[in-house]
Amino acid sequence: LDLTFLFTAILLAGALSGYLSERAGIVNLGIDGMMCIGALFFGIYSSPAFWGGTPPFATIIVALLLTMISTMIMGVMHAFVCIHLKADHTIAGTAINLVGLALSTFLNPTLAKFLYPGTSNSRIMCQYNSCLPIGNSLFGSSIIIFFVVLAIAVGTFVIVNKTKIGLRFRAVGENPNAVDAQGISVTKYQWISVLLSSAVAGLAGGLFLFKVTAFSGDVQSMGYLSLAILITGGWRIPKMAVFAVVFALFNAAAGTTTLTQLGIPQLVVFSIPYIITLIILLFSGRKNLAPAHTGIPFEKGAR
């Protein structure tokens, strides 16, 4: 159950990343790559080299905030290509995934030598695992992480659906030309949405480090699962939260020996979350409609 809370937090944060971007009309397929970069930055900001010694637990908030800000670099790249160059959003997102995975994999061993001098560590690690242990009890430390991400989800839901800024934000993704006709800057809202999207993806990547003992450079396709949750949830935060819990349960079950003891091959066990994803998308994909203007470059003055 402890692992389920952690997986839910990671997947829900990743899905929120896609939600923030696509609600303003910018498709973000680069969640996985942004999460890779986020995990890399969180490893840096939680390292003894950064803090001049073993980081105290209180610095975890600072490390996560710095991770979110740093991951915005990927958001700047994605926003510039999609908003100003009007490139295909799918291709841009694929490029972000490739760049993020390549950079985190390539820099990982080099940074590990610098971050952990005098040790044999060849991969980046999360230094907060000792003071925030995960998976050691039924209700462990991950419930704290879960409620933090849940609070972010609730706050996002309230702002997007109950405030004037949120309604403008949604309108940009549905009919940006109508928004432009009212004298509201469409590109400003799109830039803000993509930057926030990359920041939340960085948060999801940072939380991923609590899942592994050492970071190998990838986030085990958690970004793609988050994208699937966004689609199956129909771009609705409450439904996304429900599907995040469902997917997390299967991920947590795949990481235990319960199913393998029943004679199910381990490769099949680890494939279960992805098989479930395909089945859900098969039956619900056509019913869930994205914002009307998602993926379409905004042309100012067009009607």
Disulfide bonds with the S-S distance in Angstrom:
none
